[in-house]
Amino acid sequence: MPGLYIQIISSPKTAYRFLRVLIVSLLWLAFIFILSRGIVFAQDVEDIFPSIKTLEQNEKPTPPPPETEKGTQDRIEKPAAPPSPLFNRLLEKISDDLTWGGYLRNETSFRYVSPTGFDKILNILHLEGRYRLAPRIQVAGRLRAFYDAVYNVESIDVISPRKGPDTLLVANVTEPDQVRGLDPNNVRDVHIVKSRIELKELYLDINFQNFDLRIGRQIVRWGVVEGARVTDEINPLDFYELILRDIDDRYIPLFMIKGDLYLGSNTFEGIIIPEVRGHRPAPKGSQWEQFRLLPNLEKPEQPYEDFPNNIENTEIALKYTRVFSGFELSASYFYTWDDFPSSFRSIAGSGEFALAPTVDFIPKYNRLHIYGTTYSKTFPGFVFNAEAAYVDGKVFGARFGDGSSVQEGEIQKNYVKYAVGLDLYILGMDVSPAAIQQYIIDYDHNIIQDRVDTVGAVFIRKEFIHNLWTGNLLVLYFFNDEDWLIRPRTFYNITDRLRVSFGVDIFEGKIGTGLPGEFHFVGFFDNNDRIFWDITYSF
């Protein structure tokens, strides 16, 4: 049998699976260590639930003070009020332990580039609440629902116009069955999303003296440079409206088990994610569509399915943060799946006898190791933030090449990404410039993406009337493609609960070739310039 054992382990596929299981198991042990240390340093159960404290063995209860004659008379003349009904007492208990709120919002936008017309009349209900089950145990959640009434006002060709003949977003429909199945009001078969209800978060919080445990559907944000997505890779993104949605609406929640251990100036954070999800593209054929999930996408088996056979598909995140005098430093590791699936392709035939070769795509997700660090320091008059990450295992889309250096249309390379930013207060304004860059190590000329990709950003906020009228400006510049995104916006608080805002989305650049991976990220939407406004009632 020793010979059989050696033979099994020596199989490359089995050995690779064994190695993956071993790595994930070690990471689970690391998280369990953080969890166990947190419980060791946690408070006693009597500190968490004071109501269950017991008397010492020799301790006697303190007798009530003797009643005076006047006290007895008052008790006789003024009998105690009868207890309230059970239902009323239950409502009082719930109201004491429940905090909740939310808002109603209407977001409307009008495209002023041909074809002009409304492209959004979004009505949003946002609810959030927190209920205290015990002094240190709480459950919290957020719910978001929306209905877009624009489809009752405009035609689909105005809401989501054709991008142009040079793009591949519009498929040619030629088969008779396909033609007969066309909707005359939507001949391009644009995927219409009129309404959606989303449970954004729902988790249980358990707080000890120096350890916090959070279990459930949640969003975790890392990083110190706002919007950089350097180390902030825990949750995938929803590109329903490109990057124009509010930040909280862009993140897709995941089920996680997250623990935070606090030891003086040190914080240890561990996250287990037994759920695999990628980025969500904009609806097919919509005005914000830029990438699409190809058919027959090979998704990893969910770690919670057929447990523990799929345990190696778990995502693990570890982070250490140290606060020094005047600055903060962190180091992190994230073992994850790439939120963008790779479109591996196979080619059958050599194109002889005037016959084009057949190209089949095999899209699938790939594993990544992300090693990150952040640095933040406060100086007189400004705050300096920086972060960097080394990504191991990224698969980049490639051109067909010569067939020898390009394997299945994808090339695996490691890369680094980094960002620096400042928070300043100048001339009565909050000014936050930032620069983000990505560099592919050992670059191959067949990779579609550039070796170096650079983005500049600046965010400016000005308060004109305190707590009443503010304005801000966001500018993004993509150096490689020479594209711009400019978003001026103003807010006015009519009352403490009622707020209105008005702004403009300006895209400047070129669409690009239209081929997958060769269009410009922002310039692709050069014909989507619009004005927008919203009104929000908070409660």
BALOMAR-127070 format. One record per residue (C-alpha): residue number from 1; residue in one letter; x, y, z. Coordinates in steps of 0.5 Angstrom, whole numbers, plus 500, padded with zeros to 3 digits. Layout:
! residues N
{NUM,'a',{X,Y,Z}}
...
! end
This chain:
! residues 539
{1,'m',{500,500,500}}
{2,'p',{506,505,501}}
{3,'g',{507,505,493}}
{4,'l',{500,506,492}}
{5,'y',{500,512,497}}
{6,'i',{506,515,493}}
{7,'q',{503,514,486}}
{8,'i',{496,518,488}}
{9,'i',{500,524,491}}
{10,'s',{505,524,485}}
{11,'s',{499,525,481}}
{12,'p',{499,533,479}}
{13,'k',{492,534,479}}
{14,'t',{491,530,486}}
{15,'a',{497,534,489}}
{16,'y',{495,540,487}}
{17,'r',{488,539,490}}
{18,'f',{491,537,496}}
{19,'l',{496,543,496}}
{20,'r',{490,547,496}}
{21,'v',{486,544,501}}
{22,'l',{492,544,506}}
{23,'i',{493,552,504}}
{24,'v',{486,553,506}}
{25,'s',{486,549,512}}
{26,'l',{492,553,515}}
{27,'l',{488,559,513}}
{28,'w',{482,557,517}}
{29,'l',{487,555,523}}
{30,'a',{489,562,523}}
{31,'f',{482,565,523}}
{32,'i',{480,560,529}}
{33,'f',{487,562,532}}
{34,'i',{484,570,532}}
{35,'l',{477,567,534}}
{36,'s',{480,563,540}}
{37,'r',{485,569,542}}
{38,'g',{479,574,542}}
{39,'i',{474,569,546}}
{40,'v',{480,568,551}}
{41,'f',{481,576,552}}
{42,'a',{473,577,552}}
{43,'q',{469,578,558}}
{44,'d',{466,573,563}}
{45,'v',{459,571,561}}
{46,'e',{456,575,567}}
{47,'d',{459,582,564}}
{48,'i',{456,580,558}}
{49,'f',{449,578,561}}
{50,'p',{449,582,568}}
{51,'s',{442,579,569}}
{52,'i',{445,572,571}}
{53,'k',{450,574,576}}
{54,'t',{449,570,582}}
{55,'l',{450,571,590}}
{56,'e',{457,569,593}}
{57,'q',{456,563,597}}
{58,'n',{456,567,604}}
{59,'e',{453,573,601}}
{60,'k',{446,574,604}}
{61,'p',{441,579,600}}
{62,'t',{440,586,603}}
{63,'p',{433,586,607}}
{64,'p',{429,592,604}}
{65,'p',{429,598,609}}
{66,'p',{423,598,614}}
{67,'e',{417,602,612}}
{68,'t',{415,608,616}}
{69,'e',{408,609,618}}
{70,'k',{407,614,613}}
{71,'g',{410,610,607}}
{72,'t',{405,604,609}}
{73,'q',{399,609,609}}
{74,'d',{402,612,602}}
{75,'r',{402,604,600}}
{76,'i',{395,603,602}}
{77,'e',{392,610,599}}
{78,'k',{396,609,593}}
{79,'p',{396,602,590}}
{80,'a',{401,600,585}}
{81,'a',{398,601,578}}
{82,'p',{396,594,575}}
{83,'p',{401,591,570}}
{84,'s',{400,593,563}}
{85,'p',{398,587,558}}
{86,'l',{403,583,555}}
{87,'f',{403,585,548}}
{88,'n',{404,593,550}}
{89,'r',{410,591,555}}
{90,'l',{412,587,549}}
{91,'l',{412,593,544}}
{92,'e',{415,597,549}}
{93,'k',{421,592,550}}
{94,'i',{422,592,542}}
{95,'s',{421,600,542}}
{96,'d',{427,600,547}}
{97,'d',{432,596,544}}
{98,'l',{430,597,536}}
{99,'t',{433,603,532}}
{100,'w',{431,604,525}}
{101,'g',{431,609,520}}
{102,'g',{432,610,512}}
{103,'y',{430,614,506}}
{104,'l',{425,615,500}}
{105,'r',{429,618,494}}
{106,'n',{427,619,487}}
{107,'e',{433,620,482}}
{108,'t',{432,622,475}}
{109,'s',{437,624,470}}
{110,'f',{436,627,463}}
{111,'r',{441,625,457}}
{112,'y',{442,631,453}}
{113,'v',{446,628,448}}
{114,'s',{442,625,442}}
{115,'p',{438,621,443}}
{116,'t',{435,626,448}}
{117,'g',{431,624,453}}
{118,'f',{430,621,460}}
{119,'d',{434,615,462}}
{120,'k',{432,614,469}}
{121,'i',{426,615,474}}
{122,'l',{429,611,480}}
{123,'n',{424,611,486}}
{124,'i',{428,608,492}}
{125,'l',{426,605,499}}
{126,'h',{432,604,503}}
{127,'l',{431,601,510}}
{128,'e',{436,600,516}}
{129,'g',{435,598,523}}
{130,'r',{439,595,529}}
{131,'y',{436,591,534}}
{132,'r',{439,589,541}}
{133,'l',{438,582,543}}
{134,'a',{442,583,549}}
{135,'p',{447,588,552}}
{136,'r',{453,586,547}}
{137,'i',{449,582,542}}
{138,'q',{445,586,536}}
{139,'v',{442,584,530}}
{140,'a',{443,589,524}}
{141,'g',{440,589,517}}
{142,'r',{439,594,511}}
{143,'l',{434,593,505}}
{144,'r',{434,597,499}}
{145,'a',{428,596,494}}
{146,'f',{427,601,487}}
{147,'y',{422,601,481}}
{148,'d',{425,605,475}}
{149,'a',{419,609,472}}
{150,'v',{423,611,466}}
{151,'y',{420,605,462}}
{152,'n',{413,608,463}}
{153,'v',{415,614,460}}
{154,'e',{421,613,454}}
{155,'s',{422,608,449}}
{156,'i',{427,603,450}}
{157,'d',{431,606,444}}
{158,'v',{432,612,448}}
{159,'i',{433,609,455}}
{160,'s',{439,605,452}}
{161,'p',{441,607,445}}
{162,'r',{445,603,440}}
{163,'k',{452,604,442}}
{164,'g',{454,604,434}}
{165,'p',{456,600,428}}
{166,'d',{463,599,431}}
{167,'t',{461,596,437}}
{168,'l',{460,588,439}}
{169,'l',{454,590,444}}
{170,'v',{449,589,439}}
{171,'a',{448,582,436}}
{172,'n',{445,581,429}}
{173,'v',{439,577,429}}
{174,'t',{438,573,423}}
{175,'e',{435,566,424}}
{176,'p',{427,566,423}}
{177,'d',{425,563,430}}
{178,'q',{429,569,433}}
{179,'v',{426,574,429}}
{180,'r',{419,571,430}}
{181,'g',{421,572,438}}
{182,'l',{423,579,438}}
{183,'d',{419,584,442}}
{184,'p',{417,590,437}}
{185,'n',{418,595,442}}
{186,'n',{425,592,444}}
{187,'v',{428,589,438}}
{188,'r',{435,589,441}}
{189,'d',{433,584,447}}
{190,'v',{435,589,452}}
{191,'h',{435,586,459}}
{192,'i',{430,591,462}}
{193,'v',{430,592,470}}
{194,'k',{424,595,472}}
{195,'s',{425,593,480}}
{196,'r',{429,590,485}}
{197,'i',{429,588,492}}
{198,'e',{436,587,495}}
{199,'l',{438,585,502}}
{200,'k',{444,589,503}}
{201,'e',{446,587,509}}
{202,'l',{444,582,515}}
{203,'y',{448,580,520}}
{204,'l',{449,578,528}}
{205,'d',{454,583,532}}
{206,'i',{457,580,538}}
{207,'n',{461,585,542}}
{208,'f',{466,583,548}}
{209,'q',{471,587,552}}
{210,'n',{476,587,546}}
{211,'f',{474,582,541}}
{212,'d',{468,583,536}}
{213,'l',{465,578,532}}
{214,'r',{460,579,526}}
{215,'i',{456,573,522}}
{216,'g',{452,574,516}}
{217,'r',{451,578,510}}
{218,'q',{455,584,510}}
{219,'i',{460,589,506}}
{220,'v',{467,590,509}}
{221,'r',{471,596,506}}
{222,'w',{479,596,506}}
{223,'g',{484,601,504}}
{224,'v',{485,609,506}}
{225,'v',{485,612,499}}
{226,'e',{477,613,497}}
{227,'g',{475,609,491}}
{228,'a',{482,606,489}}
{229,'r',{480,599,490}}
{230,'v',{487,597,491}}
{231,'t',{486,593,498}}
{232,'d',{479,594,498}}
{233,'e',{477,588,494}}
{234,'i',{473,584,499}}
{235,'n',{466,585,496}}
{236,'p',{465,585,488}}
{237,'l',{462,591,485}}
{238,'d',{455,592,482}}
{239,'f',{456,596,475}}
{240,'y',{448,597,474}}
{241,'e',{450,604,473}}
{242,'l',{457,604,472}}
{243,'i',{461,607,477}}
{244,'l',{456,613,478}}
{245,'r',{452,610,484}}
{246,'d',{453,612,491}}
{247,'i',{458,608,494}}
{248,'d',{454,604,499}}
{249,'d',{450,601,493}}
{250,'r',{456,599,489}}
{251,'y',{458,594,493}}
{252,'i',{455,587,493}}
{253,'p',{454,584,500}}
{254,'l',{457,577,502}}
{255,'f',{456,572,507}}
{256,'m',{462,572,512}}
{257,'i',{464,571,519}}
{258,'k',{469,576,521}}
{259,'g',{473,577,527}}
{260,'d',{476,583,530}}
{261,'l',{481,582,536}}
{262,'y',{484,589,539}}
{263,'l',{490,589,543}}
{264,'g',{492,596,545}}
{265,'s',{494,599,539}}
{266,'n',{494,593,535}}
{267,'t',{488,590,531}}
{268,'f',{488,583,528}}
{269,'e',{482,582,523}}
{270,'g',{480,575,520}}
{271,'i',{475,574,515}}
{272,'i',{472,567,512}}
{273,'i',{467,568,506}}
{274,'p',{464,561,504}}
{275,'e',{461,564,498}}
{276,'v',{463,566,491}}
{277,'r',{460,571,487}}
{278,'g',{464,576,482}}
{279,'h',{462,583,479}}
{280,'r',{455,584,477}}
{281,'p',{455,587,470}}
{282,'a',{450,592,467}}
{283,'p',{444,589,464}}
{284,'k',{445,586,457}}
{285,'g',{444,592,452}}
{286,'s',{443,597,457}}
{287,'q',{446,604,456}}
{288,'w',{452,602,461}}
{289,'e',{453,595,459}}
{290,'q',{461,595,458}}
{291,'f',{463,587,459}}
{292,'r',{458,581,459}}
{293,'l',{459,574,463}}
{294,'l',{459,570,457}}
{295,'p',{455,563,456}}
{296,'n',{457,557,460}}
{297,'l',{461,560,465}}
{298,'e',{465,555,470}}
{299,'k',{463,558,477}}
{300,'p',{467,555,483}}
{301,'e',{462,550,487}}
{302,'q',{460,554,493}}
{303,'p',{464,552,499}}
{304,'y',{458,551,503}}
{305,'e',{455,546,498}}
{306,'d',{457,539,499}}
{307,'f',{461,541,506}}
{308,'p',{467,540,507}}
{309,'n',{469,537,500}}
{310,'n',{469,544,497}}
{311,'i',{472,548,503}}
{312,'e',{478,549,498}}
{313,'n',{474,554,495}}
{314,'t',{473,559,501}}
{315,'e',{476,566,501}}
{316,'i',{480,568,507}}
{317,'a',{482,575,509}}
{318,'l',{487,577,514}}
{319,'k',{489,584,516}}
{320,'y',{494,587,522}}
{321,'t',{493,594,523}}
{322,'r',{498,598,528}}
{323,'v',{496,605,530}}
{324,'f',{503,609,532}}
{325,'s',{504,616,534}}
{326,'g',{501,620,529}}
{327,'f',{500,615,523}}
{328,'e',{497,608,522}}
{329,'l',{500,602,518}}
{330,'s',{497,596,516}}
{331,'a',{498,589,512}}
{332,'s',{493,584,509}}
{333,'y',{493,578,505}}
{334,'f',{487,576,501}}
{335,'y',{486,569,498}}
{336,'t',{480,570,493}}
{337,'w',{477,569,487}}
{338,'d',{478,574,481}}
{339,'d',{471,578,481}}
{340,'f',{472,578,473}}
{341,'p',{472,571,470}}
{342,'s',{477,570,464}}
{343,'s',{475,568,458}}
{344,'f',{479,562,456}}
{345,'r',{478,560,448}}
{346,'s',{480,554,444}}
{347,'i',{481,554,437}}
{348,'a',{479,549,432}}
{349,'g',{481,548,425}}
{350,'s',{487,552,421}}
{351,'g',{483,556,417}}
{352,'e',{484,552,411}}
{353,'f',{480,552,404}}
{354,'a',{477,559,406}}
{355,'l',{474,556,412}}
{356,'a',{474,560,418}}
{357,'p',{477,557,424}}
{358,'t',{472,556,430}}
{359,'v',{473,559,436}}
{360,'d',{470,557,443}}
{361,'f',{470,561,449}}
{362,'i',{471,557,456}}
{363,'p',{470,563,461}}
{364,'k',{472,561,469}}
{365,'y',{474,564,475}}
{366,'n',{481,564,477}}
{367,'r',{484,564,484}}
{368,'l',{488,570,486}}
{369,'h',{493,572,492}}
{370,'i',{493,579,494}}
{371,'y',{498,582,499}}
{372,'g',{497,589,501}}
{373,'t',{499,594,506}}
{374,'t',{496,601,507}}
{375,'y',{499,607,511}}
{376,'s',{496,614,513}}
{377,'k',{499,620,517}}
{378,'t',{497,626,519}}
{379,'f',{501,632,518}}
{380,'p',{500,640,520}}
{381,'g',{494,642,515}}
{382,'f',{493,635,511}}
{383,'v',{493,628,511}}
{384,'f',{497,623,507}}
{385,'n',{494,616,505}}
{386,'a',{498,611,501}}
{387,'e',{496,603,499}}
{388,'a',{499,598,495}}
{389,'a',{498,591,493}}
{390,'y',{502,585,490}}
{391,'v',{497,581,486}}
{392,'d',{499,574,484}}
{393,'g',{496,569,479}}
{394,'k',{492,575,475}}
{395,'v',{490,572,468}}
{396,'f',{490,578,463}}
{397,'g',{486,578,456}}
{398,'a',{491,577,450}}
{399,'r',{490,578,443}}
{400,'f',{491,571,438}}
{401,'g',{498,572,438}}
{402,'d',{503,567,434}}
{403,'g',{500,561,438}}
{404,'s',{506,560,441}}
{405,'s',{506,565,447}}
{406,'v',{499,566,448}}
{407,'q',{495,560,451}}
{408,'e',{488,559,450}}
{409,'g',{487,567,449}}
{410,'e',{490,569,456}}
{411,'i',{496,570,459}}
{412,'q',{498,569,467}}
{413,'k',{502,575,470}}
{414,'n',{503,578,477}}
{415,'y',{502,585,478}}
{416,'v',{502,591,483}}
{417,'k',{498,597,484}}
{418,'y',{498,603,488}}
{419,'a',{495,609,490}}
{420,'v',{497,616,494}}
{421,'g',{492,621,496}}
{422,'l',{492,627,500}}
{423,'d',{486,630,504}}
{424,'l',{487,638,505}}
{425,'y',{483,644,507}}
{426,'i',{485,650,502}}
{427,'l',{481,656,501}}
{428,'g',{475,654,505}}
{429,'m',{474,647,501}}
{430,'d',{476,640,503}}
{431,'v',{480,638,497}}
{432,'s',{482,630,496}}
{433,'p',{487,629,490}}
{434,'a',{489,622,489}}
{435,'a',{493,618,484}}
{436,'i',{492,610,482}}
{437,'q',{497,606,478}}
{438,'q',{498,599,476}}
{439,'y',{504,595,473}}
{440,'i',{504,589,470}}
{441,'i',{511,585,472}}
{442,'d',{514,581,466}}
{443,'y',{510,584,461}}
{444,'d',{508,580,454}}
{445,'h',{506,585,448}}
{446,'n',{500,580,447}}
{447,'i',{497,582,453}}
{448,'i',{491,587,451}}
{449,'q',{492,591,457}}
{450,'d',{497,596,457}}
{451,'r',{504,595,462}}
{452,'v',{502,601,466}}
{453,'d',{495,604,467}}
{454,'t',{495,611,471}}
{455,'v',{489,614,473}}
{456,'g',{488,621,477}}
{457,'a',{483,624,481}}
{458,'v',{481,630,485}}
{459,'f',{475,631,489}}
{460,'i',{473,638,492}}
{461,'r',{467,639,497}}
{462,'k',{465,646,499}}
{463,'e',{460,648,504}}
{464,'f',{457,655,502}}
{465,'i',{452,655,508}}
{466,'h',{453,651,514}}
{467,'n',{449,645,514}}
{468,'l',{444,648,509}}
{469,'w',{448,648,502}}
{470,'t',{454,645,499}}
{471,'g',{457,643,493}}
{472,'n',{462,638,490}}
{473,'l',{466,636,484}}
{474,'l',{469,629,482}}
{475,'v',{474,629,476}}
{476,'l',{477,623,474}}
{477,'y',{483,623,468}}
{478,'f',{485,616,465}}
{479,'f',{492,618,462}}
{480,'n',{493,612,458}}
{481,'d',{486,613,454}}
{482,'e',{486,621,455}}
{483,'d',{479,620,458}}
{484,'w',{475,624,463}}
{485,'l',{469,624,468}}
{486,'i',{467,630,471}}
{487,'r',{461,630,476}}
{488,'p',{459,637,479}}
{489,'r',{454,636,484}}
{490,'t',{450,641,489}}
{491,'f',{446,639,495}}
{492,'y',{441,643,499}}
{493,'n',{437,641,505}}
{494,'i',{430,644,505}}
{495,'t',{429,641,512}}
{496,'d',{433,637,517}}
{497,'r',{429,631,513}}
{498,'l',{428,633,506}}
{499,'r',{434,634,501}}
{500,'v',{435,636,494}}
{501,'s',{441,635,489}}
{502,'f',{443,637,482}}
{503,'g',{449,635,478}}
{504,'v',{452,633,471}}
{505,'d',{455,627,469}}
{506,'i',{460,629,463}}
{507,'f',{464,623,459}}
{508,'e',{470,626,455}}
{509,'g',{474,621,450}}
{510,'k',{473,616,445}}
{511,'i',{469,609,445}}
{512,'g',{475,605,442}}
{513,'t',{475,600,437}}
{514,'g',{469,596,440}}
{515,'l',{473,589,441}}
{516,'p',{473,586,448}}
{517,'g',{478,589,452}}
{518,'e',{480,594,447}}
{519,'f',{475,600,449}}
{520,'h',{476,606,453}}
{521,'f',{473,605,460}}
{522,'v',{470,612,461}}
{523,'g',{470,614,453}}
{524,'f',{466,608,451}}
{525,'f',{460,613,454}}
{526,'d',{462,619,451}}
{527,'n',{455,619,448}}
{528,'n',{452,619,455}}
{529,'d',{452,626,458}}
{530,'r',{446,628,462}}
{531,'i',{444,632,468}}
{532,'f',{441,629,474}}
{533,'w',{437,631,480}}
{534,'d',{434,627,486}}
{535,'i',{430,629,492}}
{536,'t',{431,625,499}}
{537,'y',{426,624,505}}
{538,'s',{430,621,511}}
{539,'f',{426,618,517}}
! end
